[in-house]
């Protein structure tokens, strides 16, 4: 088994490269260019070595479909293969796998996603399907989750166009299928740190994810099934609820009275299926459906604000809304 701390160490190393390149700029244009050249040459050297390793394994008859799948599944190896253009799966395949990985999360919010097209230029066209029991914020939440999964699996994608559905009335007794509070993915090595290796400005604009930032949630491992907690993530207060093995995150603010829900109570709704959970505000006594994007059971016009979750190698992060500059 690998070192459980390795993903964080490798991610930190990639981020440190960016910091050092920025610091080199203080020495002037020449210093910056030399630092970037050094990083590029090192990336080329290790990329050539990685490519040679794959050739040796292939020549030995060991690089079969199972081996390729195992390499692609490993977050570290997959990141390196992506950076050096050696990934065994093309962009369309990786986008499809990313969407498949996020579908349980979308299902827990009453939605789904359809892949319309992946262009040669790196534009992905999607259509969000379903609704969230009339929750107005569901499409925004699903859009963030889908874009995060695609950015992780296919960082060379330069644009994501998402068609959002018209709100649909909730149908009584509708099933959301198998649900999960998070989805897996995410390169360990920030691709921006080696942008020059990927082809200059092709990654400059990145995926359209402005308006949110992914922040770590180190406390979630201690959250027991049926429990909730309110924690500060930067300047944002986040409410976490665990139902069975599924984790859900919301802004810690009651939609009716705006009070914190940190001391709220999770309970099973009378007559509901096992695994359904209702959150009751300790202040105004409003009730919210945790599994269905925080829809208010007392007022159809109210709902909590759900936040997408991402779990990579045991590390859980949450998408925190950030102001979008004009």
Residue pairs with C-beta under 8 A, 6 or more apart in sequence:
3 9
4 313
4 314
6 76
7 75
7 76
7 188
7 312
7 313
7 314
7 315
8 315
10 76
10 188
10 189
11 188
11 189
11 190
13 189
14 188
14 189
14 190
14 193
14 194
15 190
15 193
17 39
17 193
17 194
18 190
18 192
18 193
20 35
21 32
21 35
21 36
21 39
24 31
24 32
24 34
24 35
24 36
25 31
25 32
36 196
39 193
39 194
39 196
40 196
40 197
43 83
43 84
43 194
43 196
43 197
44 197
46 80
46 84
47 83
47 84
47 85
47 86
47 197
50 80
50 81
50 84
50 86
51 84
51 86
54 63
54 86
57 63
57 67
68 88
71 77
71 78
71 81
71 88
72 78
72 81
72 87
72 88
72 89
75 186
75 187
75 188
75 312
75 313
76 188
76 189
78 87
78 187
79 187
79 188
79 189
79 191
80 86
80 189
81 87
81 88
82 155
82 156
82 187
82 191
83 189
83 191
83 194
83 197
83 198
84 197
85 198
87 94
89 97
91 118
91 122
91 154
91 156
91 157
92 118
94 153
94 154
95 115
95 118
95 124
95 150
95 153
95 154
95 157
96 115
97 153
98 149
98 150
98 152
98 153
98 154
98 185
99 113
99 115
99 126
99 146
99 149
99 150
101 149
101 153
101 183
101 184
101 185
102 113
102 145
102 146
102 149
102 183
103 112
103 113
104 178
104 179
104 180
104 183
105 145
105 179
105 180
105 181
105 182
105 183
105 308
105 309
106 112
106 113
106 130
106 142
106 145
106 146
107 176
107 177
107 178
107 179
107 180
108 176
108 179
108 180
108 181
108 246
108 248
108 291
108 292
109 132
109 135
109 138
109 141
109 142
109 176
109 292
109 293
109 306
110 130
110 131
110 132
110 133
110 135
110 138
110 170
110 174
110 176
110 292
110 293
111 128
111 129
111 130
111 131
111 132
111 138
111 139
111 142
112 128
112 129
112 130
113 126
113 127
113 128
113 129
113 142
113 146
114 126
114 127
114 129
115 124
115 125
115 126
116 125
116 126
116 127
116 163
117 123
117 124
117 125
118 124
118 125
119 125
121 158
122 156
122 157
122 158
122 159
122 202
123 157
123 158
123 159
123 160
123 161
124 150
124 154
124 157
124 159
124 160
124 161
125 161
125 163
126 146
126 160
126 161
126 162
126 163
127 162
127 163
127 165
128 139
128 142
128 143
128 146
128 162
128 163
128 164
128 165
129 165
130 165
130 168
131 138
131 165
131 167
131 168
131 170
132 138
132 139
132 141
132 142
132 292
132 293
132 295
133 170
133 289
133 292
133 293
133 295
134 167
134 168
134 169
134 170
134 295
134 300
135 292
135 293
135 294
135 295
135 303
135 306
136 167
136 303
137 293
137 303
137 305
137 306
138 293
138 306
139 164
139 165
141 293
141 306
141 307
141 308
143 162
143 164
144 209
144 212
144 308
144 319
145 183
145 308
145 310
145 319
146 160
146 162
147 160
147 162
147 207
147 208
147 209
148 185
148 186
148 209
148 214
148 308
148 310
148 319
149 183
149 185
149 310
150 157
150 160
150 207
151 157
151 206
151 207
151 209
152 185
152 186
152 187
152 310
152 312
153 185
155 187
155 191
155 198
155 203
155 207
156 198
156 202
156 203
157 207
158 202
158 203
158 205
158 206
158 207
159 205
159 207
159 208
160 207
160 208
170 295
176 291
176 292
179 246
179 291
180 245
180 246
181 242
181 243
181 246
181 247
181 248
181 249
181 309
182 247
182 309
182 310
182 311
182 316
183 309
183 310
183 311
184 310
184 311
184 312
185 310
185 312
186 310
186 312
186 317
188 312
188 313
191 198
191 203
192 203
192 206
195 203
195 204
210 324
211 321
211 322
211 324
212 308
212 319
212 320
212 321
212 322
213 319
213 320
213 322
214 310
214 317
214 318
214 319
214 320
215 233
215 234
215 317
215 318
215 320
216 315
216 316
216 317
217 231
217 233
217 238
217 240
217 249
217 309
217 316
217 317
217 318
219 229
219 231
219 240
220 240
220 242
220 247
220 316
221 314
223 229
223 240
223 242
223 247
224 242
225 242
225 243
225 244
225 245
226 242
226 243
226 266
226 277
227 241
227 242
227 266
228 239
228 240
228 241
228 242
228 261
228 262
228 264
228 266
228 279
229 239
229 240
229 262
230 237
230 238
230 239
230 240
230 252
230 260
230 261
230 262
231 237
231 238
231 240
232 238
233 318
233 320
234 320
236 251
236 320
236 321
237 251
237 252
237 253
237 260
237 262
238 249
238 250
238 251
238 252
238 307
238 318
238 320
239 249
239 250
239 251
239 252
239 261
239 262
239 264
239 304
240 247
240 248
240 249
241 247
241 248
241 249
241 250
241 266
241 277
241 279
241 290
242 248
243 266
243 275
243 277
243 290
243 291
244 275
246 291
247 309
247 316
248 290
248 291
248 306
248 309
249 306
249 307
249 308
249 309
249 318
250 261
250 294
250 304
250 305
250 306
250 307
251 304
251 305
251 307
251 321
252 260
252 261
252 262
253 259
253 260
253 261
253 304
253 305
254 260
254 261
254 281
254 283
254 284
254 286
254 304
255 286
255 288
255 294
255 296
255 302
255 303
255 304
255 305
256 281
256 284
256 286
256 296
256 298
256 299
256 302
257 281
257 283
257 284
257 286
259 281
259 282
259 283
259 284
261 279
261 281
261 282
261 304
263 282
264 279
264 280
264 281
264 282
265 279
265 280
265 282
266 277
266 278
266 279
266 290
267 277
267 278
267 280
268 274
268 276
268 277
268 278
269 276
269 277
269 278
269 289
269 297
272 278
275 291
276 289
276 291
277 289
277 290
277 291
278 287
278 288
278 289
278 290
278 297
279 287
279 288
279 289
279 290
279 294
279 304
280 286
280 287
280 288
281 287
281 288
286 296
286 298
286 299
286 302
287 296
287 297
287 298
288 294
288 295
288 296
288 297
288 303
288 304
289 295
289 296
289 297
293 303
293 304
293 306
294 303
294 304
294 305
294 306
295 303
296 302
296 303
296 304
307 318
307 319
307 320
307 321
308 318
308 319
309 316
309 317
309 318
309 319
310 316
310 317
310 318
310 319
311 317
